[in-house]
Every structure is written in structure tokens, then in C-alpha cells.
Amino acid sequence: MTIPSDTQLREILVDMVTARTQSGRLWNLQRQGQVGTVAPIDGHEATIVAAAHALDTDHDWVVPQYREPLALRRYGPEILERFMLYCLGHPAGGHIPDPIRVLPNQISLGTQIPHAVGIAWGMVLRSEPGIALVFFGDGSSSEGDFYEAGNLAGVLNAPVVMVCVNNQWAISTPVHLQTAAESFADKAAGFGIPGVKVDGNDAAAVYDAVDEARKHALAGKGPTLIEAVIYRLGAHTTADDPTRYVPPEDLEAARRDDPVLRLSSQLRSLGLWDDAAQQETEAVALELLDRAVEEARSAPLAADALLDHCLSADTQRLARQRSQLLGTHSTEAGDHA
């Protein structure tokens, strides 16, 4: 069992508070019409941040879905900058700055899971150190991509850690209408790999689970499926109204176990956190976000930017479409975009 030190737990809390604060600011910006649809991170912070802190940023890859970027700041400031481009609808939000080992977030349900398995297997073929960790929600476990990727990972013995963040809701569909299994971790048996269920509000427990799964993968023993059980404290996205389906008494109970409040209370009791630290962290978080938003707004936008990063090199058809967007090509008879 690996227990993070008090110093590591404080660093984890700083990242959790930062993510919660920035998520709140983004919610307000969306309501003001300044950014597009975003998914609040409230309630997910301990799982995402602690998992990231258990990784080696020089060698391990992270494949997120759509909530995670604000909680991955350990991988560098470029993550926030890229995420702000995404929030503003800038095609450059898909760019992966070298050597940042975090794929861009995306909204297609479950499609990032096969990508993570592919990255992990590619690392094996290239004899590269490290693992790939992929985040996905309980709703993604209903998708074929989850089963196909999990099965392939097991067959290949790929060094991938699959983290299912069970926040109890697939948008508005509760867990009991998603699966008859006792837990999502039990689904690992169908892949022939270990399945671990952990309290996702406990940063230390998540850190330990990911650390053990990472060691398992690096030892050549293959993948692990981790189910981190939490409760979504906010809306699915800014386009959602959870008051229409979330029982208020369930949400009230979940808020009493808020992961940010749980860890901050623990560190306060150790003399490692106080109101001053909370306020300073929140202020820095807002400053970083506001700066990233302004930089994203001023980023140049080329007419053909939406075609960037689709493929490693333009095909003839893609090159033709690019030239048309740039106004350097006249469409000839039979030349369809």
C-alpha cells in the first residue's frame, strides 16, 4: 500500500481547490455567453487530481474525457491554455504541445478508451517506459468502445489503467438503470483483468489504487480497471438542469462528503491548511484562468485551422479542402469537398 505524504496531500489539495475555483468561474463565463458549454468538475476533484499525482509526467499518458483538464495542472500550464481554446471553440484546442502527455478532452462518449489502449500498446511496441491512464464515466461503460477496448487491453496485456469515475449519473440516468452488475469494477472479470473499487472522495485511497495499478502495468502484468465511486455535486454540463432528476436529499448527503472539504478538514487538523491558504489558492487559480482566457481570445485563427490535427499529414482530399478554405483553389467539375 502506498500512502501519499502530508506534503503530497497538500499539493493534491491545492490542485483540487484550483480546479473547483476555476470550474466555478467557467460556469459564470458560460452564463455570460463568453465561453461554450462546459462540464463542471464539482465532486470529481479527488479522483482526478490524486490519480494524476500518482503518475510520472515524463512517461505516463493521460487520456481524458471532458471534465478532467482543470484537474491535470500537474502536467503543465499548457493544459489550461489548451482547454481555454477548446472552451472558446478554437480548433487549436486540439493541439498537443510537445512533450505534454495529455490528449485533448473530447465529448464523444467512450471513444477515448480505445485511444488509451492504442497508446499503451504503442508504447510496448516502441519499448517506451510508462503507462496510459484513461478517465471515463459510468455512462461510458454502456458503450461498445468500453467493452472492445477492455477486451483488447486484456488480450494484449497492455499497460493501461482504466479509471471509471462513477458519479452515479449518466447525465440523467441513474446507475441502477445502467447495469445489473454489483459494481462497474466487476466488469473487469470479462476482460480477464483486475477490478478495483475505491472511494473516489478519498484522495489518498485513489492515489494508492492508481499507484498499485501503475506498478502492476509496469511489471508487465497488464491493465487494471478502477471504479472510483463519487457523487456529482453539480450539473452534467452547463446545458443540464439536475434539479429535474437528482433527489435533493441525495445531493445534500453527498455535499456533506464533499472531497474538497474532506481533505481540507484533514489537513487543517494537521496544521497544513488554513483560511489564508484557501484564499491564496483561490486567488491564484482565478488569475491563472483569467489570463488563459485572455490569451485564448487573442490567439490567431487561420481559416483552415479546423483541418489541423485531423491526420498526421493531409490526404489529397484534405489538402484540396484546405486550399479551398484558404481561397487558393478553384473547385473544378467533379472535384467535391
C-alpha positions in Angstrom: 0.0 0.0 0.0 1.3 3.4 -1.0 0.3 6.3 1.3 1.0 9.8 0.0 3.0 12.1 2.3 1.5 15.1 4.0 3.3 17.3 1.5 1.9 15.3 -1.4 -1.6 15.6 0.1 -1.2 19.3 0.4 -0.2 19.6 -3.2 -3.2 17.5 -4.2 -5.5 19.8 -2.2 -4.0 22.8 -3.9 -4.8 21.3 -7.3 -8.3 20.3 -6.1 -9.2 23.8 -4.8 -7.7 25.3 -8.0 -9.9 23.0 -10.2 -13.1 23.8 -8.1 -12.4 27.5 -8.2 -11.7 27.6 -12.0 -14.8 25.4 -12.7 -17.0 27.9 -10.9 -15.5 30.8 -12.9 -16.1 29.0 -16.1 -19.7 28.3 -15.2 -20.2 32.1 -14.7 -18.4 32.9 -18.0 -20.7 30.4 -19.8 -23.8 32.0 -18.3 -22.5 35.4 -19.6 -22.1 34.0 -23.1 -18.3 34.3 -23.1 -17.5 30.5 -23.4 -19.2 27.5 -24.8 -20.7 24.5 -22.9 -18.5 23.1 -20.1 -18.8 20.2 -17.7 -18.4 21.3 -14.0 -15.9 19.3 -12.1 -17.5 19.6 -8.7 -17.2 16.3 -6.8 -14.7 14.8 -9.1 -11.6 16.6 -7.9 -10.1 14.0 -5.5 -10.3 11.2 -8.1 -8.8 13.1 -11.0 -6.1 15.1 -9.1 -5.0 12.2 -6.9 -4.8 9.9 -10.0 -2.6 12.5 -11.8 -0.3 12.8 -8.8 0.3 9.0 -8.8 1.7 9.2 -12.4 5.1 10.0 -13.9 4.5 13.1 -16.0 7.7 12.4 -18.1 6.5 9.0 -19.3 2.8 8.3 -18.5 0.0 9.4 -20.7 -3.4 10.7 -19.6 -6.5 10.3 -21.9 -9.3 12.5 -20.5 -13.0 12.8 -21.4 -14.4 16.3 -20.8 -14.2 17.2 -17.1 -10.6 16.4 -16.4 -8.3 19.2 -17.8 -8.7 21.6 -14.9 -7.5 18.9 -12.5 -4.5 17.9 -14.6 -2.4 21.1 -14.0 0.5 18.8 -12.7 1.1 18.1 -16.3 1.9 21.8 -17.0 0.2 25.1 -17.7 -0.3 24.2 -21.3 -3.2 22.0 -20.3 -5.2 25.0 -19.1 -4.2 27.1 -22.1 -5.4 24.4 -24.5 -8.6 23.9 -22.5 -9.5 27.6 -22.8 -9.0 27.4 -26.6 -11.4 24.5 -26.5 -14.0 26.4 -24.4 -13.9 29.2 -26.9 -14.4 26.9 -29.8 -10.9 27.4 -31.2 -9.7 24.5 -33.4 -6.2 24.8 -31.9 -7.7 23.5 -28.7 -7.0 20.1 -30.2 -3.2 20.7 -30.5 -1.0 18.5 -28.3 2.1 20.6 -27.3 5.2 18.5 -27.2 6.1 17.0 -24.7 2.7 17.2 -22.9 1.4 13.7 -22.5 -2.2 14.5 -22.2 -4.6 14.1 -25.1 -7.2 16.8 -25.7 -10.5 16.4 -24.0 -13.5 15.3 -26.1 -17.2 14.8 -25.7 -17.8 11.6 -27.8 -18.9 9.0 -25.1 -16.3 6.3 -24.5 -14.3 6.9 -27.7 -11.2 7.8 -25.7 -10.9 4.4 -24.2 -9.7 2.6 -27.3 -7.3 5.5 -27.9 -5.7 4.9 -24.4 -5.3 1.2 -25.2 -3.7 2.1 -28.5 -1.3 4.4 -26.8 -0.4 1.8 -24.2 0.2 -0.9 -26.8 2.2 1.5 -29.0 4.5 2.2 -26.0 5.1 -1.5 -25.7 5.9 -1.9 -29.4 8.4 1.0 -29.1 9.9 -0.2 -25.8 8.9 3.1 -24.2 8.6 3.3 -20.4 5.3 4.4 -18.7 1.6 3.6 -18.9 -1.6 5.2 -20.2 -4.4 6.2 -17.9 -7.9 6.9 -19.2 -10.8 8.6 -17.5 -14.4 7.8 -18.4 -17.7 8.0 -16.6 -20.2 5.3 -15.6 -22.3 6.1 -18.6 -19.4 5.2 -20.9 -19.4 1.7 -19.6 -22.7 1.2 -21.6 -20.8 1.9 -24.8 -19.3 -0.8 -27.0 -16.0 1.1 -27.0 -15.6 0.3 -23.3 -16.0 -3.5 -23.8 -14.0 -3.7 -27.0 -11.1 -1.6 -25.5 -11.2 -3.5 -22.2 -11.1 -6.9 -24.0 -8.3 -5.8 -26.3 -6.3 -4.4 -23.3 -6.6 -7.8 -21.6 -5.6 -9.8 -24.6 -2.6 -7.6 -25.3 -1.7 -7.3 -21.7 -1.4 -3.5 -22.4 0.0 -1.2 -19.7 -3.2 0.8 -19.3 -5.2 1.9 -16.3 -8.9 2.4 -16.9 -10.5 4.7 -14.4 -14.3 4.6 -14.3 -15.5 7.7 -12.4 -18.9 6.5 -11.1 -20.6 9.8 -10.2 -24.0 8.0 -10.0 -25.5 9.6 -13.1 -25.1 9.2 -16.9 -26.4 12.7 -17.5 -29.9 11.9 -16.0 -29.8 8.1 -16.0 -29.1 6.6 -12.5 -26.7 3.7 -12.1 -29.4 1.2 -11.4 -30.8 1.8 -14.9 -27.3 1.4 -16.5 -26.2 -2.0 -15.2 -27.3 -5.1 -13.3 -23.8 -5.7 -12.1 -22.9 -5.3 -8.5 -20.3 -2.7 -9.5 -18.5 -1.4 -12.5 -15.3 -2.9 -11.2 -16.9 -6.3 -11.6 -16.9 -5.9 -15.3 -13.1 -6.4 -15.3 -13.7 -10.1 -14.9 -15.0 -10.2 -18.5 -11.6 -8.8 -19.7 -9.5 -11.1 -17.5 -8.0 -8.2 -15.6 -8.1 -7.0 -12.0 -11.0 -4.8 -11.0 -10.7 -2.4 -8.0 -13.4 -0.4 -6.3 -12.3 2.7 -4.4 -13.8 5.6 -2.5 -13.3 8.4 -5.1 -13.7 11.1 -2.4 -10.7 9.8 -0.6 -7.6 11.3 -2.3 -5.2 9.0 -0.5 -7.2 5.9 -1.5 -7.3 6.9 -5.1 -3.6 7.7 -5.1 -2.8 4.2 -3.7 -5.2 2.4 -6.2 -3.6 4.2 -9.2 -0.1 3.7 -7.9 -0.6 0.0 -7.4 -2.3 -0.3 -10.9 0.6 1.5 -12.4 3.2 -0.7 -10.8 1.1 -3.7 -12.0 1.3 -2.5 -15.5 5.0 -1.6 -15.5 5.8 -5.0 -14.2 4.3 -6.4 -17.4 1.1 -7.7 -15.7 -1.3 -5.7 -17.8 -4.2 -3.5 -17.3 -6.4 -2.7 -14.3 -10.0 -1.3 -14.1 -10.6 1.1 -11.2 -14.0 2.2 -10.2 -13.9 5.4 -8.3 -17.2 6.0 -6.5 -18.2 9.6 -6.1 -21.3 11.8 -6.4 -21.7 14.5 -9.0 -22.2 17.7 -7.0 -23.2 19.9 -9.9 -24.9 19.7 -13.3 -23.7 17.3 -16.0 -22.9 20.3 -18.2 -24.0 23.9 -18.4 -26.8 22.7 -20.7 -28.2 20.4 -17.9 -30.8 21.1 -15.1 -30.1 18.4 -12.4 -32.9 19.7 -10.2 -35.3 17.9 -12.6 -34.0 14.4 -11.6 -31.5 14.5 -8.7 -33.2 13.8 -5.4 -32.4 16.8 -3.2 -31.8 14.6 -0.1 -29.2 12.6 -2.0 -27.4 15.7 -3.1 -27.5 17.1 0.4 -25.9 13.9 1.8 -23.2 13.9 -0.9 -22.3 17.5 -0.2 -21.6 16.6 3.4 -18.9 14.3 2.0 -17.5 16.9 -0.5 -14.0 15.7 -1.4 -12.5 19.2 -1.2 -13.9 19.8 2.2 -12.9 16.3 3.4 -9.2 16.7 2.5 -9.1 20.4 3.6 -10.5 19.4 7.0 -8.0 16.6 7.3 -5.1 18.9 6.6 -6.4 21.7 8.8 -6.3 19.2 11.7 -2.6 18.7 10.9 -1.9 22.4 10.7 -1.2 22.1 7.0 -4.1 24.2 5.7 -6.0 27.3 6.9 -8.2 30.1 5.6 -5.2 32.0 4.3 -4.0 29.1 2.2 -7.5 28.6 0.9 -7.9 32.2 -0.2 -4.4 32.4 -1.7 -5.0 29.3 -3.8 -8.4 30.6 -5.0 -6.9 33.9 -5.9 -4.1 32.3 -7.9 -6.5 30.0 -9.6 -8.7 32.8 -10.8 -5.7 34.8 -12.0 -4.4 31.8 -14.0 -7.8 31.2 -15.6 -8.5 34.8 -16.5 -5.0 35.0 -18.1 -5.6 31.8 -20.1 -9.0 33.1 -21.3 -7.5 36.4 -22.5 -4.6 34.5 -24.2 -7.1 32.2 -25.9 -9.2 35.1 -27.1 -6.2 36.8 -28.7 -4.9 33.6 -30.3 -4.8 33.9 -34.1 -7.3 31.8 -36.0 -6.5 30.6 -39.6 -9.3 29.9 -42.0 -8.2 26.3 -42.3 -7.5 25.7 -38.6 -10.4 23.3 -38.2 -8.5 20.8 -40.5 -5.3 20.8 -38.4 -4.5 17.7 -36.3 -7.0 15.5 -38.2 -4.3 13.3 -39.6 -0.5 13.2 -39.3 -0.4 14.5 -42.9 -3.0 15.9 -45.3 -4.5 13.4 -47.7 -5.2 14.7 -51.3 -8.8 15.4 -50.3 -7.9 17.2 -47.1 -5.3 19.2 -48.9 -7.9 20.2 -51.5 -10.3 21.2 -48.8 -7.6 23.3 -47.1 -6.8 25.1 -50.3 -10.4 25.9 -50.8 -10.8 27.3 -47.3 -7.7 29.5 -47.9 -9.1 30.6 -51.3 -6.1 29.3 -53.2 -8.0 26.6 -55.2 -10.9 26.8 -57.6 -13.4 23.9 -57.5 -13.4 22.0 -60.8 -16.1 19.8 -62.2 -16.3 16.6 -60.3 -14.0 18.0 -57.5 -16.2 17.5 -54.5 -15.1 18.6 -51.0 
